[in-house]
Amino acid sequence: RHTRLPLVSWARSVYKRQGMTLFIALTQIREFHDPDLSFDFVCRAGICGSCGMMVNGKPALGCRTLIANYPTGKLQLMPMPAFELIKDLSVNTGKWMDSMSKRVESWVHSNHEVDISKLEDRIEPKVANDTFELDRCIECGICVASCGTMLMRPNFVGPVGLNRVARFEIDPHDSRTAEDFYELIGDDDGVFGCMSLMACEDHCPKHLPLQNKIAYLRRKLVALR
């Protein structure tokens, strides 16, 4: 189990309790069968994004995955690809996300001096809602693990990176232009590398509109050249 491809399998009939999640089942296994089993969790409520793993070949959050939804009776678990393996089902998503954030310069760029003694600048409710919608990303890595391009292009910025760019592109506080964003993601390791398979949106636990936002960025940036 300490190789690059650890595997955990067990019969569903062992754990039939109504409403049991994969997280609870793994906790039971670690408590009663294998105290050395390693997997990640924090919130147990689908908020922190720590418990992402491959479940029968598809990425999912352990805390949101019900054992009862697998009628075949067996689950095969593996760590998510594209991330550095720590041990068993634990991968270092934080290291990858940190690198991605720096790569797309994931912070507001502005020369505007903020005066905290005054009211903030007004923002249209729709613009604010659109920005908050993309901010719901929990950086779980599910979209990265499901991305076909990511498996072929290790330097691909990933759906989460493109979502981050889309978030700042619509933020009125950010003064960057389309040309500035083109310099960040206007290549085959960026928005033009996406093959539009959209497994990222299919598996996103927060149901973010990744398909629309990636298509929007591609149309906007390709018009520059």
C-alpha positions in Angstrom: 0.0 0.0 0.0 3.0 2.3 0.1 3.6 2.3 -3.6 2.6 5.0 -6.1 -0.8 3.3 -6.6 -2.2 2.2 -3.3 -5.5 0.3 -3.4 -8.2 -0.2 -0.8 -11.1 -2.6 -1.5 -13.8 -4.0 0.8 -17.2 -5.5 0.6 -20.1 -3.1 1.0 -22.0 -5.7 3.0 -19.6 -5.2 5.9 -20.8 -1.7 6.4 -24.5 -1.4 5.6 -25.5 1.3 8.1 -28.1 3.6 6.6 -26.6 6.9 5.4 -23.0 5.8 5.9 -20.6 7.9 3.9 -17.2 6.8 2.5 -15.5 9.0 5.1 -17.3 7.1 7.9 -16.4 3.8 6.4 -12.8 4.7 6.1 -12.8 5.9 9.7 -14.2 2.5 10.8 -11.6 0.7 8.8 -8.8 2.7 10.3 -10.2 2.3 13.8 -10.9 -1.4 13.7 -8.9 -2.9 10.9 -5.9 -0.8 9.7 -4.7 2.0 12.0 -2.0 2.8 9.5 -4.5 3.8 6.8 -3.9 7.4 5.7 -6.6 9.7 4.2 -7.4 13.4 4.6 -10.4 15.1 6.2 -11.3 18.3 8.1 -14.9 19.4 7.9 -16.8 16.2 7.0 -19.4 18.4 5.3 -18.2 19.0 1.8 -16.8 22.5 2.6 -13.1 22.1 3.1 -12.4 19.8 0.0 -9.8 17.7 1.8 -11.2 14.2 1.3 -11.0 14.0 -2.5 -10.1 10.6 -3.8 -10.8 8.2 -6.8 -13.8 6.0 -6.1 -14.2 3.3 -8.7 -12.2 5.4 -11.2 -14.0 8.7 -10.6 -13.0 11.5 -8.4 -15.3 12.3 -5.4 -15.4 13.7 -1.9 -15.4 11.0 0.7 -17.7 12.9 3.0 -20.3 13.3 0.3 -20.2 9.8 -1.1 -22.8 7.3 0.2 -21.8 3.7 0.4 -25.3 2.7 -0.5 -25.0 4.3 -4.0 -22.6 1.5 -5.1 -24.9 -1.6 -5.7 -22.0 -3.7 -7.0 -21.0 -4.2 -3.4 -17.3 -3.1 -3.8 -15.4 0.1 -3.8 -12.0 0.5 -5.2 -10.2 3.6 -3.9 -7.1 5.3 -5.2 -5.4 8.7 -4.6 -6.2 11.4 -7.1 -3.8 11.7 -10.0 -1.9 14.9 -10.9 -1.0 15.6 -7.2 2.0 14.6 -5.2 1.3 11.4 -3.3 1.8 11.6 0.5 0.6 8.1 1.5 -2.3 5.8 0.7 -5.2 8.2 -0.2 -3.5 11.4 0.9 -2.2 13.7 -1.7 -0.7 17.2 -1.5 -3.3 19.3 -3.2 -2.1 22.4 -1.2 1.3 22.4 -2.9 -0.3 22.2 -6.4 -2.9 24.9 -5.6 -0.3 27.3 -4.2 1.7 26.9 -7.4 -1.4 27.5 -9.5 -2.4 30.6 -7.5 1.0 32.2 -8.1 1.0 31.2 -11.8 -2.3 33.0 -12.5 -1.5 35.8 -10.0 -4.6 35.0 -7.9 -5.1 38.3 -6.2 -6.6 41.7 -7.1 -4.4 43.9 -9.2 -5.2 47.6 -8.6 -3.5 50.9 -8.1 -6.5 52.2 -6.3 -5.7 53.5 -2.8 -8.3 52.2 -0.3 -9.5 54.7 2.3 -11.0 52.6 5.1 -12.7 55.7 6.5 -15.0 55.9 3.5 -17.7 53.6 2.1 -16.6 50.9 -0.4 -17.2 51.5 -4.0 -20.6 50.3 -5.1 -20.9 47.1 -7.2 -23.9 46.0 -9.2 -25.6 43.0 -7.4 -25.4 40.8 -10.5 -21.6 41.4 -10.9 -21.2 40.7 -7.2 -23.2 37.5 -7.4 -21.3 36.3 -10.5 -18.0 36.9 -8.6 -19.2 35.1 -5.5 -20.5 32.2 -7.6 -17.0 31.5 -8.8 -15.5 32.1 -5.4 -17.4 29.0 -4.1 -14.6 26.8 -5.4 -13.2 24.8 -2.4 -10.0 23.8 -4.2 -10.7 20.1 -3.6 -8.8 19.1 -6.8 -11.7 17.0 -8.1 -11.8 18.9 -11.4 -8.0 18.5 -11.8 -8.2 14.8 -11.1 -11.0 14.4 -13.7 -9.3 16.5 -16.4 -8.1 14.6 -19.5 -5.8 17.4 -20.5 -4.2 17.4 -17.1 -3.2 13.8 -17.6 -1.5 14.6 -20.9 -0.1 18.0 -20.0 1.4 18.1 -16.5 1.9 21.9 -16.8 -1.8 22.6 -17.7 -3.2 25.2 -15.4 -6.3 23.0 -14.8 -10.0 23.9 -14.6 -9.5 25.4 -11.1 -6.9 27.8 -12.5 -9.1 28.8 -15.4 -12.0 29.3 -13.0 -9.7 31.5 -10.9 -8.8 33.7 -13.9 -12.5 34.0 -14.8 -13.3 35.1 -11.2 -10.8 38.0 -11.4 -11.7 38.9 -14.9 -15.2 39.8 -13.9 -14.2 41.4 -10.6 -14.5 45.2 -11.0 -11.8 45.7 -8.3 -9.2 44.1 -10.6 -7.7 46.4 -13.2 -6.1 43.8 -15.4 -7.0 43.8 -19.1 -7.7 40.9 -21.5 -4.1 41.2 -22.7 -2.8 40.7 -19.2 -4.8 37.5 -18.8 -3.7 36.3 -22.2 -0.1 36.5 -21.0 -1.0 34.2 -18.1 -3.2 31.6 -19.8 -3.1 32.2 -23.6 -1.3 29.0 -24.6 -1.7 25.3 -24.7 -1.0 25.0 -21.0 -3.7 27.5 -20.4 -7.2 28.0 -21.9 -6.3 26.8 -25.4 -5.2 23.4 -24.0 -8.6 22.5 -22.7 -10.2 19.8 -24.9 -13.7 20.6 -23.7 -14.4 17.1 -22.4 -16.0 18.9 -19.4 -15.4 16.1 -16.9 -14.4 18.9 -14.5 -18.0 20.3 -14.5 -19.5 16.8 -14.3 -17.7 16.0 -11.1 -17.4 19.4 -9.4 -19.0 19.0 -6.0 -20.0 22.7 -6.0 -21.5 22.5 -9.5 -19.6 25.5 -10.7 -20.3 26.7 -14.3 -16.9 25.7 -15.5 -18.0 24.9 -19.1 -19.5 28.3 -19.7 -16.6 30.2 -18.0 -13.8 28.3 -19.9 -15.6 28.8 -23.2 -16.1 32.5 -22.4 -12.4 33.0 -21.6 -11.4 31.1 -24.8 -13.7 33.3 -27.0 -12.4 36.5 -25.4 -8.7 35.7 -25.6 -8.7 34.2 -29.1 -10.2 37.4 -30.4 -7.0 39.2 -29.4 -4.9 37.3 -31.9 
